Structure formats: structure tokens, C-alpha cells
Amino acid sequence: MTGSRALSTAARSTNTASDTTPEQVNVDHGARFGVNYVPGKNWWYSWVDWDPKAIDADLKAVSSLGMDHIRIHCLWPVFQPNATYVSDVALQRLESLLDIADQYGLDVIVTVFNGWLSGFDFRPDWVSEDMSVFSHEDVLRAQGLLLEAIAARVASHVRFLGFDLANEPSVIAAQARNRTTSADADRWLSSLLATCEQLAPGRLHSVGMDHLPWITDQSSFSRATTANTGTVTAIHAWSYFTGALERYGPSGVGTLHLPEYMLELAKAYQDDPDRPVWLQETGVALEWMTAQEREAFVEQTIESSLSVPSLWGITWWCSHDIDRRFSGFAELEYDLGLLTVENHIKPLGASVRDAILAARAASRVPTRRSTALVLPRNTIPDLTFADRFFTMVEKGIPTTIVLEERVADSDHLAGRGIETIETGAFTEEYQRDI
């Protein structure tokens, strides 16, 4: 049974450039555009084999794509080889990277506890198998020490945007050795993001969460806590890993509008209607689509994501391919870059650059979403539920999502500009209640 009910009741200047000239042109825009930086020469083993000239060349090339920020990844064992010791050499190199980024007008988000990265789990040796990284007191104290050390070195840097706690921590939370309850996971998230705010007040603090907490019941992290801690809700929306690509195909609405759905889903759980959301990761491997399909994917993913109100920015994964002299990565990881390891712009990179330039030139404003699709209590907002959202997209109706328990909250609805409730398929009892 379906039905509907009518109710009575952040930007910086950035860089653009041609294929060959990374000259900076300041352009005002509503959303930020950036890339997850992956060093072209030594991947993130760069923290050990540091080559500032190679980093400089990389960031110059990143700037030429029109990016205004990068998200970078510390390797936790390199930065903190002992629970009570943080490497000063690693901190110096981090500061050096921010200095280089400054030369090209790139702000920097620092992801700290990696942790899970490109299929590898970088767990410090001092974290024994019987110590959960989310609840063991010794580990928690050590994590606080590392945050303090990084903040002391770069929190006042002109290019430091903020802390990103970890990359997709829900992946390692599923490991038996981390023995993570929902209470432990949420406490870890809330406590460390509060520490980030204490150490670097007013900065952009987040956690790089994958799709598991959002569209499955397989994560220890709750949606409510993930959506209301830190200063922005970060979303990783991958058509392949979520199963959207298989379900909808390369040109399907569900593939092209998956980030839009996940961003609006996050907003449904946020208490503050004005809290920003961030598409922190999205991307496409060459093996997933044809060249023509990839170009359409880039254009429509960026366009539909920009239609979301309170979008902080879009940060593509990733800047560079992985050099094949490094073994052990999944095949798809090697060619996700917008640039080759020699800093040549790939066709995918040109598509992303051109889509960014077009978005800035058009000065798009977010789409007003006065219609809300109700997410019933105890319903997993998986792709089956998302089908209803994508149907609304196909009908041309800008749609958001509201939790069933908030349907009667007039202040919440008014704060989000919701005027029409789309009830969808519910029981007759629920239909009568609203």
C-alpha cells in the first residue's frame, strides 16, 4: 500500500587549470572538490622512503586537475611504532607534505589511524592479538597521544583542514581480535572526535566510514552516532562494493545516484538539519565500465551529488595509480587513479577535471527537497529500500529521507524544508497513524 501526505506546516577559493599548466585560478563555488591523495612514486610507503620532489610533482599535477584539497593517510605503525612513542621523523614529513600542498593551494585532511587502507590492515606490532583497537585502555591512551602529537605539529598550519579519524574502521571492527560491541564502537568514535575538537577547535573533523554502517546491519557503528559526531558526516559511496553496480548496471539510476542516496540517508539520522555531509570517497575502476560509461558515471555522479543541500564537498578516490612494482593489492586498486604514476592525466582524470570545471562554471545550487521518503522503524536502508528512492529520481522528484520516528516532529520537518511525506509501502495501521 502506498501513499503520500502533504504537511501544512561552506566555500573557499580554489584552483583550475589546463592539461599542462597548473596555474591557479581562484573561483568561488559552493562545494569543495578534492582527491584522496595516493603518492605516485612510493604509495604511502612514502612515509618511510620520503621523496619531497616526487610529492611536489604529484601535488602540482593534482592542482592541475582543479582540486582544492587532498585527503591523506598516515600509516599508524610508522607514525607510532611504540604505544608511548611517536616518530618525530614521520611528523616532520607530515609537516613537509602540508608545506608542499600550500605551494599549490591545497588544503589537507589528515586521516590518522590507518589501519585499513587499500586492502591492507596496518596494525602496530605493539597492539597484541588480545587488544581491541576500539576498547583496550592502553590502545586508547596511545591513540590520544598520537592525536596530540600530530596536532602539536600541524594543527595551526594554514593548510590543515582537520582530522579524519580512520579509513573505514568498520572493516577492522568486524575482526574477531577487535571484539567490538556497538557501545565500544560508538564510544570510541565519540570520544576521539571530541579529542580532535579539543586539540584543533573549529576544524573539519570526521571519520571515513564505508557503506557498512549505512546500508547493512553488519557494522558495530550505529548510524545515529556516525551521523552526529565530529563536524561533518563523511560518506564512502562505491557502486561496486555496495553491490549497486551489479544490481543496476553501469548506466542504471541506482549506480549513478548512489552517492546522492547515501548522502540523503545520512541526513535522515542527523539531529542538526544544517550539518554538512561529505562525499569523501567515490571512484571507478577501468574494469567496471567502458570508457563511455565511465565518462557518464563521472558527470552524473558529480552533478547529482552537488544537488544535495549542505554538501561540504566531493573527494574522488584517488589521485594516482599504484605502481605495479608493489605486489599484493587487488587488481582493481592499481588503476583507480586520475593520474598515472608519471603524473600524466588519464582519460578518467580529464573527465573528473572537466566535470569540476563545468560545475563551477554553472554555479549550481542545491536542489530543494520538500518530499521525504519515510524509512520505517527497524528497516535496514539497503538497496531494496533505496529502490524507492531511485524510483523518485526517475520520476524527477527531488527527494530526501525521513525516519519514521521523526515524521510527527514538525520542527525537524520544518528545519529540513519537508512538506510532503511519501509513505511508500507500509501497513494500514501505519497509514492511519500518520
The 8 nearest C-alpha neighbors of each residue, nearest first, counted from 0:
[[1, 424, 425, 2, 423, 426, 427, 430],
 [2, 0, 423, 424, 422, 425, 3, 421],
 [1, 3, 422, 423, 421, 4, 0, 424],
 [4, 2, 421, 422, 420, 5, 419, 1],
 [3, 5, 420, 419, 421, 6, 2, 422],
 [6, 4, 419, 418, 420, 7, 3, 421],
 [7, 5, 418, 8, 419, 4, 420, 417],
 [8, 6, 5, 418, 419, 409, 4, 413],
 [7, 6, 418, 413, 409, 412, 5, 417],
 [10, 29, 311, 30, 11, 31, 309, 310],
 [11, 9, 29, 28, 30, 31, 12, 27],
 [10, 12, 13, 27, 28, 9, 31, 29],
 [13, 11, 27, 25, 26, 10, 14, 28],
 [12, 14, 67, 25, 26, 11, 24, 15],
 [15, 13, 23, 65, 24, 25, 67, 66],
 [16, 14, 65, 24, 23, 63, 64, 13],
 [15, 17, 63, 21, 22, 65, 20, 64],
 [16, 18, 20, 19, 63, 21, 15, 64],
 [19, 17, 20, 16, 63, 344, 64, 21],
 [18, 20, 17, 21, 63, 16, 60, 344],
 [19, 21, 17, 22, 16, 18, 63, 23],
 [20, 22, 63, 16, 62, 23, 59, 19],
 [23, 21, 20, 16, 24, 63, 15, 14],
 [22, 24, 14, 15, 21, 25, 16, 13],
 [23, 25, 14, 15, 26, 22, 13, 16],
 [26, 24, 13, 12, 14, 23, 27, 15],
 [25, 27, 12, 13, 24, 28, 14, 359],
 [28, 26, 12, 11, 25, 10, 29, 13],
 [29, 27, 30, 359, 10, 26, 362, 11],
 [28, 30, 10, 9, 31, 27, 364, 362],
 [31, 29, 312, 311, 28, 10, 310, 32],
 [30, 32, 312, 311, 313, 33, 10, 67],
 [33, 31, 313, 66, 312, 67, 314, 30],
 [34, 32, 314, 68, 66, 69, 67, 313],
 [33, 35, 315, 314, 69, 317, 36, 318],
 [34, 36, 70, 317, 316, 69, 318, 315],
 [35, 37, 318, 71, 69, 34, 70, 317],
 [36, 38, 319, 318, 42, 39, 35, 317],
 [39, 37, 42, 40, 41, 43, 36, 319],
 [38, 40, 340, 319, 42, 41, 37, 321],
 [39, 41, 38, 42, 340, 53, 322, 45],
 [40, 42, 45, 44, 38, 39, 43, 48],
 [41, 43, 38, 44, 37, 39, 45, 40],
 [44, 42, 45, 46, 41, 38, 37, 74],
 [43, 45, 46, 42, 41, 47, 48, 49],
 [46, 44, 43, 48, 49, 41, 47, 42],
 [45, 47, 44, 49, 48, 43, 89, 92],
 [46, 48, 45, 44, 49, 77, 89, 43],
 [49, 47, 45, 46, 44, 50, 41, 43],
 [48, 50, 45, 46, 47, 51, 92, 44],
 [49, 51, 53, 52, 54, 48, 45, 40],
 [52, 50, 54, 53, 55, 49, 96, 95],
 [53, 51, 55, 54, 50, 56, 57, 49],
 [52, 54, 56, 55, 51, 50, 57, 40],
 [55, 53, 51, 57, 52, 56, 58, 50],
 [54, 56, 52, 58, 53, 57, 51, 99],
 [55, 57, 53, 59, 54, 58, 52, 60],
 [58, 56, 54, 60, 55, 59, 53, 61],
 [59, 57, 61, 60, 55, 56, 62, 54],
 [58, 60, 62, 56, 57, 61, 55, 103],
 [59, 61, 63, 57, 58, 62, 342, 56],
 [62, 60, 58, 63, 64, 59, 57, 66],
 [61, 63, 59, 64, 66, 60, 65, 58],
 [62, 64, 21, 16, 60, 65, 61, 15],
 [65, 63, 352, 62, 61, 66, 16, 15],
 [66, 64, 15, 14, 63, 62, 16, 352],
 [65, 67, 33, 62, 32, 64, 68, 14],
 [66, 68, 105, 13, 33, 32, 14, 106],
 [69, 67, 106, 105, 33, 107, 66, 34],
 [68, 70, 34, 107, 33, 35, 36, 106],
 [69, 71, 108, 35, 107, 36, 109, 34],
 [72, 70, 109, 36, 110, 108, 69, 35],
 [73, 71, 110, 109, 111, 74, 113, 70],
 [72, 74, 111, 75, 110, 113, 71, 112],
 [75, 73, 113, 77, 76, 78, 72, 121],
 [74, 76, 78, 113, 112, 77, 79, 73],
 [77, 75, 123, 80, 79, 78, 74, 122],
 [78, 76, 75, 74, 79, 80, 89, 46],
 [77, 79, 75, 86, 76, 89, 85, 80],
 [78, 80, 85, 76, 81, 77, 75, 84],
 [81, 79, 76, 77, 78, 123, 84, 85],
 [82, 80, 84, 79, 83, 125, 85, 123],
 [81, 83, 141, 84, 125, 79, 80, 138],
 [84, 82, 81, 141, 85, 144, 79, 80],
 [83, 85, 81, 82, 79, 86, 80, 144],
 [86, 84, 79, 78, 87, 145, 80, 83],
 [87, 85, 78, 89, 88, 79, 90, 84],
 [86, 88, 90, 89, 91, 85, 78, 92],
 [87, 89, 91, 86, 90, 92, 78, 93],
 [90, 88, 92, 86, 87, 91, 78, 93],
 [89, 91, 87, 93, 92, 88, 94, 86],
 [92, 90, 88, 94, 93, 89, 87, 95],
 [93, 91, 95, 89, 94, 90, 96, 88],
 [92, 94, 90, 96, 95, 91, 89, 97],
 [93, 95, 91, 97, 92, 96, 153, 90],
 [94, 96, 92, 98, 93, 97, 91, 99],
 [95, 97, 99, 93, 98, 94, 100, 92],
 [96, 98, 100, 94, 99, 95, 101, 158],
 [99, 97, 95, 101, 96, 100, 94, 102],
 [98, 100, 96, 101, 102, 97, 55, 95],
 [101, 99, 97, 105, 102, 103, 98, 96],
 [100, 102, 104, 98, 99, 103, 105, 97],
 [103, 101, 99, 100, 104, 98, 105, 59],
 [104, 102, 101, 100, 105, 62, 59, 58],
 [103, 105, 101, 102, 100, 67, 106, 14],
 [106, 104, 68, 67, 100, 103, 101, 107],
 [105, 107, 68, 158, 160, 159, 69, 67],
 [106, 108, 69, 159, 160, 68, 70, 158],
 [107, 109, 70, 160, 161, 162, 71, 69],
 [110, 108, 162, 71, 163, 111, 70, 107],
 [111, 109, 163, 72, 165, 164, 71, 162],
 [110, 112, 73, 164, 165, 113, 109, 72],
 [113, 111, 165, 114, 75, 164, 110, 73],
 [114, 112, 74, 115, 75, 165, 111, 166],
 [113, 115, 121, 112, 120, 122, 116, 75],
 [114, 116, 120, 113, 119, 166, 121, 167],
 [115, 117, 119, 118, 114, 113, 120, 166],
 [118, 116, 119, 115, 332, 328, 329, 120],
 [117, 119, 116, 115, 328, 120, 329, 332],
 [120, 118, 116, 115, 117, 121, 114, 328],
 [119, 121, 115, 114, 122, 116, 118, 113],
 [122, 120, 114, 113, 119, 115, 123, 76],
 [121, 123, 120, 114, 124, 76, 126, 75],
 [124, 122, 76, 125, 126, 121, 80, 75],
 [125, 123, 126, 122, 127, 76, 80, 81],
 [124, 126, 123, 127, 81, 82, 80, 122],
 [127, 125, 124, 123, 130, 128, 122, 138],
 [128, 126, 130, 129, 125, 124, 123, 131],
 [127, 129, 130, 176, 126, 131, 177, 175],
 [128, 130, 127, 176, 131, 177, 126, 178],
 [131, 129, 127, 128, 135, 126, 132, 177],
 [132, 130, 177, 133, 135, 134, 178, 176],
 [131, 133, 138, 134, 177, 135, 130, 139],
 [134, 132, 131, 187, 184, 183, 135, 179],
 [133, 135, 131, 132, 183, 136, 139, 187],
 [136, 134, 131, 138, 137, 130, 139, 132],
 [135, 137, 139, 138, 134, 140, 141, 133],
 [138, 136, 140, 139, 135, 141, 82, 130],
 [137, 139, 141, 135, 140, 136, 132, 142],
 [138, 140, 136, 142, 141, 137, 135, 143],
 [141, 139, 143, 137, 138, 142, 136, 144],
 [140, 142, 144, 138, 82, 143, 139, 137],
 [143, 141, 139, 145, 144, 140, 138, 146],
 [142, 144, 140, 146, 141, 145, 147, 139],
 [145, 143, 141, 147, 142, 146, 148, 140],
 [144, 146, 148, 142, 147, 143, 149, 141],
 [145, 147, 143, 149, 148, 144, 150, 142],
 [148, 146, 144, 150, 145, 149, 151, 143],
 [149, 147, 145, 151, 150, 146, 144, 152],
 [150, 148, 152, 146, 151, 147, 153, 145],
 [151, 149, 154, 147, 152, 153, 148, 146],
 [150, 152, 148, 149, 153, 147, 154, 155],
 [151, 153, 149, 150, 154, 148, 90, 94],
 [154, 152, 156, 150, 155, 151, 149, 94],
 [155, 153, 150, 156, 199, 159, 151, 152],
 [156, 154, 153, 157, 159, 152, 150, 199],
 [155, 157, 153, 159, 158, 154, 97, 152],
 [156, 158, 159, 155, 101, 106, 160, 154],
 [159, 157, 106, 156, 107, 160, 101, 97],
 [158, 160, 107, 156, 161, 157, 106, 154],
 [161, 159, 108, 107, 203, 202, 106, 158],
 [160, 162, 203, 202, 204, 108, 159, 109],
 [163, 161, 204, 109, 164, 108, 110, 205],
 [162, 164, 110, 205, 206, 204, 109, 165],
 [165, 163, 206, 111, 110, 162, 112, 205],
 [166, 164, 112, 110, 111, 113, 206, 163],
 [165, 167, 207, 168, 115, 113, 116, 208],
 [166, 168, 208, 209, 207, 169, 170, 165],
 [169, 167, 170, 171, 166, 165, 172, 208],
 [168, 170, 172, 167, 171, 218, 173, 219],
 [171, 169, 168, 172, 173, 167, 115, 174],
 [170, 172, 173, 174, 168, 169, 115, 177],
 [173, 171, 169, 170, 174, 179, 177, 168],
 [172, 174, 171, 170, 169, 175, 218, 177],
 [175, 173, 171, 172, 176, 177, 178, 170],
 [176, 174, 178, 177, 173, 172, 179, 171],
 [175, 177, 174, 178, 128, 129, 131, 130],
 [176, 178, 131, 175, 179, 174, 172, 132],
 [179, 177, 175, 176, 131, 180, 174, 172],
 [178, 180, 177, 172, 183, 184, 181, 219],
 [181, 179, 183, 182, 219, 184, 178, 220],
 [180, 182, 219, 184, 183, 220, 185, 179],
 [181, 183, 180, 185, 184, 186, 219, 179],
 [184, 182, 180, 186, 181, 185, 179, 134],
 [183, 185, 181, 187, 186, 220, 182, 219],
 [184, 186, 188, 182, 187, 183, 220, 189],
 [185, 187, 183, 189, 188, 184, 190, 182],
 [188, 186, 184, 190, 185, 189, 133, 191],
 [187, 189, 185, 186, 191, 190, 192, 184],
 [190, 188, 186, 192, 187, 191, 228, 185],
 [189, 191, 193, 187, 192, 188, 186, 194],
 [192, 190, 194, 193, 188, 189, 187, 195],
 [191, 193, 195, 194, 189, 229, 190, 188],
 [192, 194, 196, 190, 191, 195, 189, 197],
 [195, 193, 191, 197, 192, 196, 198, 190],
 [196, 194, 192, 198, 193, 197, 199, 191],
 [195, 197, 200, 199, 193, 194, 198, 192],
 [198, 196, 194, 195, 200, 199, 193, 192],
 [197, 199, 195, 196, 194, 150, 200, 147],
 [198, 200, 196, 197, 154, 195, 202, 201],
 [201, 199, 196, 202, 197, 198, 195, 203],
 [200, 202, 199, 196, 203, 230, 204, 161],
 [203, 201, 161, 200, 160, 199, 204, 196],
 [202, 204, 161, 160, 230, 205, 162, 201],
 [205, 203, 162, 229, 161, 230, 163, 202],
 [206, 204, 163, 229, 231, 164, 230, 233],
 [205, 207, 164, 163, 208, 165, 233, 166],
 [208, 206, 166, 167, 233, 165, 163, 205],
 [209, 207, 167, 206, 234, 235, 233, 166],
 [208, 210, 235, 167, 211, 234, 207, 212],
 [209, 211, 213, 212, 214, 235, 236, 208],
 [210, 212, 215, 213, 209, 218, 214, 217],
 [213, 211, 218, 210, 220, 215, 222, 214],
 [212, 214, 210, 211, 215, 222, 380, 261],
 [213, 215, 381, 380, 211, 210, 212, 379],
 [216, 214, 211, 217, 213, 381, 212, 379],
 [215, 217, 218, 379, 212, 214, 211, 213],
 [216, 218, 215, 211, 212, 219, 173, 169],
 [219, 217, 212, 220, 211, 216, 169, 173],
 [218, 220, 181, 180, 184, 221, 179, 172],
 [221, 219, 218, 184, 185, 181, 212, 222],
 [222, 220, 223, 224, 225, 219, 212, 185],
 [221, 223, 225, 224, 226, 212, 213, 220],
 [222, 224, 226, 221, 268, 225, 227, 269],
 [225, 223, 227, 226, 221, 222, 228, 185],
 [224, 226, 222, 223, 227, 228, 221, 220],
 [227, 225, 223, 269, 224, 232, 268, 222],
 [226, 228, 224, 225, 269, 223, 229, 270],
 [229, 227, 225, 189, 224, 226, 230, 192],
 [228, 230, 204, 205, 192, 231, 227, 193],
 [229, 231, 204, 203, 205, 228, 232, 274],
 [232, 230, 275, 276, 205, 229, 233, 274],
 [233, 231, 276, 226, 277, 205, 275, 234],
 [232, 234, 277, 279, 207, 276, 278, 231],
 [233, 235, 278, 279, 277, 236, 208, 209],
 [236, 234, 280, 209, 279, 210, 281, 208],
 [237, 235, 258, 281, 234, 280, 210, 238],
 [236, 238, 281, 239, 240, 241, 235, 282],
 [237, 239, 243, 244, 241, 254, 240, 242],
 [238, 240, 244, 242, 237, 241, 243, 245],
 [239, 241, 242, 237, 238, 243, 244, 210],
 [242, 240, 243, 238, 239, 237, 210, 236],
 [241, 243, 239, 245, 240, 244, 246, 238],
 [244, 242, 238, 246, 245, 254, 241, 247],
 [245, 243, 248, 238, 239, 247, 246, 242],
 [244, 246, 242, 243, 248, 247, 239, 249],
 [245, 247, 243, 244, 248, 242, 253, 254],
 [248, 246, 251, 244, 253, 243, 245, 254],
 [247, 249, 244, 251, 245, 250, 246, 254],
 [250, 248, 251, 244, 288, 254, 292, 247],
 [251, 249, 248, 252, 292, 254, 255, 296],
 [252, 250, 247, 248, 254, 253, 249, 255],
 [251, 253, 255, 254, 256, 389, 250, 247],
 [254, 252, 256, 251, 257, 255, 247, 389],
 [255, 253, 251, 257, 252, 243, 256, 244],
 [254, 256, 252, 300, 253, 257, 296, 299],
 [257, 255, 259, 253, 258, 254, 252, 300],
 [256, 258, 260, 254, 259, 253, 255, 261],
 [259, 257, 261, 236, 260, 256, 262, 304],
 [260, 258, 304, 256, 262, 257, 261, 303],
 [261, 259, 257, 263, 258, 262, 264, 256],
 [260, 262, 264, 258, 263, 259, 265, 257],
 [263, 261, 265, 259, 264, 260, 258, 276],
 [262, 264, 266, 260, 265, 261, 399, 259],
 [265, 263, 261, 267, 266, 262, 400, 260],
 [266, 264, 262, 267, 263, 268, 226, 261],
 [267, 265, 269, 263, 268, 264, 262, 272],
 [266, 268, 401, 264, 265, 400, 269, 402],
 [269, 267, 266, 223, 265, 226, 270, 222],
 [270, 268, 266, 226, 271, 227, 267, 272],
 [269, 271, 272, 268, 227, 226, 274, 411],
 [270, 272, 274, 273, 269, 227, 414, 266],
 [273, 271, 415, 274, 414, 270, 269, 266],
 [274, 272, 271, 275, 309, 415, 414, 308],
 [273, 275, 271, 272, 231, 276, 309, 269],
 [276, 274, 309, 231, 311, 310, 273, 232],
 [275, 277, 232, 310, 231, 311, 233, 309],
 [276, 278, 233, 311, 312, 279, 310, 232],
 [279, 277, 313, 234, 280, 233, 314, 312],
 [278, 280, 314, 277, 234, 233, 235, 313],
 [281, 279, 235, 315, 316, 278, 314, 236],
 [282, 280, 236, 237, 315, 316, 235, 279],
 [283, 281, 316, 315, 237, 280, 284, 335],
 [282, 284, 335, 285, 287, 281, 293, 237],
 [285, 283, 335, 286, 287, 331, 334, 282],
 [284, 286, 287, 288, 283, 334, 335, 289],
 [285, 287, 284, 288, 331, 289, 283, 334],
 [286, 288, 285, 284, 283, 289, 249, 239],
 [289, 287, 292, 286, 293, 285, 249, 290],
 [288, 290, 292, 291, 293, 287, 285, 286],
 [291, 289, 293, 292, 294, 288, 285, 347],
 [292, 290, 294, 293, 289, 295, 288, 296],
 [291, 293, 289, 295, 294, 290, 288, 296],
 [294, 292, 296, 290, 295, 291, 288, 289],
 [293, 295, 291, 297, 296, 292, 350, 290],
 [296, 294, 292, 298, 293, 297, 299, 291],
 [295, 297, 293, 294, 299, 298, 300, 255],
 [298, 296, 294, 300, 295, 299, 301, 293],
 [299, 297, 295, 301, 296, 300, 354, 302],
 [298, 300, 302, 296, 301, 297, 303, 295],
 [301, 299, 297, 303, 255, 302, 298, 296],
 [300, 302, 304, 299, 298, 303, 305, 297],
 [303, 301, 299, 305, 304, 300, 298, 306],
 [302, 304, 306, 305, 300, 301, 299, 259],
 [305, 303, 259, 301, 306, 302, 307, 300],
 [306, 304, 302, 307, 303, 301, 365, 310],
 [305, 307, 365, 366, 303, 304, 308, 302],
 [306, 308, 305, 365, 304, 310, 366, 309],
 [309, 307, 365, 310, 306, 366, 367, 305],
 [310, 308, 275, 311, 276, 273, 307, 274],
 [309, 311, 276, 308, 312, 275, 277, 307],
 [312, 310, 277, 30, 275, 276, 309, 31],
 [311, 313, 31, 30, 277, 310, 32, 278],
 [312, 314, 278, 32, 279, 33, 31, 315],
 [315, 313, 33, 34, 279, 280, 32, 278],
 [316, 314, 34, 281, 317, 280, 35, 282],
 [317, 315, 282, 35, 280, 281, 34, 318],
 [316, 318, 35, 336, 315, 34, 319, 36],
 [317, 319, 336, 36, 337, 37, 34, 35],
 [320, 318, 336, 338, 39, 37, 339, 337],
 [319, 321, 336, 334, 333, 339, 340, 335],
 [322, 320, 333, 323, 319, 42, 39, 334],
 [321, 323, 324, 325, 340, 320, 333, 39],
 [324, 322, 325, 321, 326, 333, 320, 328],
 [323, 325, 322, 326, 321, 41, 327, 40],
 [326, 324, 323, 322, 327, 321, 328, 42],
 [327, 325, 328, 324, 323, 322, 329, 321],
 [326, 328, 329, 325, 330, 118, 119, 323],
 [329, 327, 326, 330, 332, 118, 117, 333],
 [328, 330, 331, 332, 327, 118, 333, 117],
 [331, 329, 332, 333, 328, 334, 327, 286],
 [330, 332, 329, 333, 284, 334, 335, 286],
 [333, 331, 330, 329, 334, 335, 328, 117],
 [332, 334, 321, 320, 331, 330, 335, 323],
 [335, 333, 320, 336, 332, 331, 284, 285],
 [336, 334, 284, 332, 320, 333, 317, 283],
 [337, 335, 319, 320, 317, 318, 338, 334],
 [336, 338, 348, 318, 347, 345, 319, 344],
 [339, 337, 319, 344, 336, 342, 345, 343],
 [338, 340, 342, 341, 343, 320, 319, 344],
 [339, 341, 39, 342, 320, 319, 40, 322],
 [340, 342, 339, 343, 39, 338, 40, 57],
 [343, 341, 339, 338, 340, 60, 344, 57],
 [342, 344, 339, 338, 341, 345, 340, 60],
 [343, 345, 338, 348, 342, 337, 349, 339],
 [344, 346, 348, 347, 338, 337, 343, 349],
 [347, 345, 349, 348, 350, 344, 337, 290],
 [348, 346, 350, 345, 349, 337, 351, 294],
 [349, 347, 337, 345, 351, 346, 350, 344],
 [348, 350, 346, 352, 347, 351, 353, 345],
 [351, 349, 347, 353, 348, 352, 294, 354],
 [350, 352, 354, 348, 353, 349, 297, 355],
 [353, 351, 349, 64, 355, 350, 354, 348],
 [352, 354, 356, 350, 355, 351, 349, 357],
 [355, 353, 357, 351, 356, 352, 298, 350],
 [354, 356, 358, 352, 353, 357, 351, 359],
 [357, 355, 353, 359, 354, 358, 360, 352],
 [358, 356, 354, 360, 355, 359, 361, 353],
 [359, 357, 355, 361, 356, 360, 354, 362],
 [358, 360, 362, 356, 361, 357, 28, 355],
 [359, 361, 357, 358, 362, 356, 363, 355],
 [360, 362, 358, 363, 359, 357, 356, 364],
 [363, 361, 359, 360, 358, 364, 28, 29],
 [362, 364, 361, 358, 365, 359, 305, 306],
 [363, 365, 366, 362, 306, 29, 305, 308],
 [366, 364, 306, 308, 307, 305, 367, 363],
 [365, 367, 306, 368, 307, 364, 308, 397],
 [366, 368, 369, 365, 397, 308, 416, 307],
 [369, 367, 397, 398, 370, 399, 366, 417],
 [368, 370, 417, 418, 416, 419, 367, 371],
 [371, 369, 419, 398, 368, 417, 420, 418],
 [372, 370, 399, 400, 420, 398, 421, 401],
 [371, 373, 400, 421, 401, 399, 420, 422],
 [374, 372, 401, 422, 403, 402, 400, 375],
 [373, 375, 402, 403, 401, 372, 376, 400],
 [376, 374, 403, 378, 373, 377, 402, 404],
 [377, 375, 378, 403, 374, 404, 402, 379],
 [378, 376, 375, 379, 374, 380, 403, 402],
 [377, 379, 376, 375, 380, 374, 384, 381],
 [378, 380, 381, 215, 214, 377, 216, 384],
 [381, 379, 214, 384, 378, 385, 382, 213],
 [382, 380, 214, 383, 384, 379, 215, 385],
 [381, 383, 385, 384, 386, 380, 214, 243],
 [384, 382, 386, 385, 381, 380, 387, 379],
 [383, 385, 382, 386, 380, 381, 387, 388],
 [386, 384, 382, 388, 387, 383, 381, 389],
 [387, 385, 389, 383, 384, 388, 382, 390],
 [386, 388, 390, 385, 389, 384, 391, 383],
 [389, 387, 385, 391, 390, 386, 392, 260],
 [388, 390, 392, 386, 391, 387, 253, 393],
 [391, 389, 387, 393, 392, 388, 386, 394],
 [392, 390, 394, 388, 389, 393, 396, 395],
 [391, 393, 389, 395, 390, 394, 396, 388],
 [392, 394, 390, 391, 395, 389, 252, 396],
 [395, 393, 391, 392, 396, 390, 389, 397],
 [394, 396, 392, 393, 391, 397, 390, 398],
 [395, 397, 391, 394, 392, 398, 393, 370],
 [398, 396, 368, 395, 392, 370, 366, 367],
 [399, 397, 370, 368, 371, 396, 391, 372],
 [398, 400, 371, 263, 368, 372, 370, 401],
 [401, 399, 372, 371, 267, 373, 264, 263],
 [400, 402, 373, 267, 371, 374, 372, 403],
 [403, 401, 374, 405, 404, 373, 267, 375],
 [402, 404, 375, 406, 405, 374, 373, 376],
 [403, 405, 402, 406, 376, 407, 375, 408],
 [406, 404, 408, 402, 403, 407, 401, 411],
 [405, 407, 403, 408, 404, 402, 401, 412],
 [406, 408, 405, 409, 404, 433, 403, 412],
 [409, 407, 405, 411, 410, 406, 412, 404],
 [408, 410, 412, 411, 407, 413, 8, 406],
 [411, 409, 413, 412, 408, 414, 415, 407],
 [412, 410, 414, 408, 409, 413, 415, 405],
 [413, 411, 417, 409, 415, 414, 410, 416],
 [412, 414, 416, 410, 415, 411, 409, 417],
 [415, 413, 411, 412, 416, 410, 272, 417],
 [414, 416, 412, 413, 417, 272, 411, 369],
 [415, 417, 413, 369, 414, 412, 418, 368],
 [418, 416, 369, 412, 415, 370, 413, 419],
 [419, 417, 6, 369, 5, 370, 416, 420],
 [420, 418, 5, 370, 4, 6, 417, 369],
 [419, 421, 4, 371, 3, 370, 422, 5],
 [422, 420, 3, 372, 423, 371, 2, 373],
 [421, 423, 3, 2, 373, 420, 1, 372],
 [424, 422, 1, 421, 2, 425, 0, 372],
 [423, 425, 1, 0, 422, 426, 2, 430],
 [426, 424, 0, 423, 429, 427, 430, 1],
 [425, 427, 429, 428, 430, 0, 424, 431],
 [426, 428, 430, 429, 431, 425, 0, 432],
 [429, 427, 431, 426, 430, 432, 425, 433],
 [428, 430, 432, 426, 431, 427, 425, 433],
 [431, 429, 427, 428, 432, 433, 426, 425],
 [430, 432, 428, 429, 433, 427, 426, 425],
 [433, 431, 429, 430, 428, 427, 407, 426],
 [432, 431, 430, 429, 407, 406, 4, 422]]
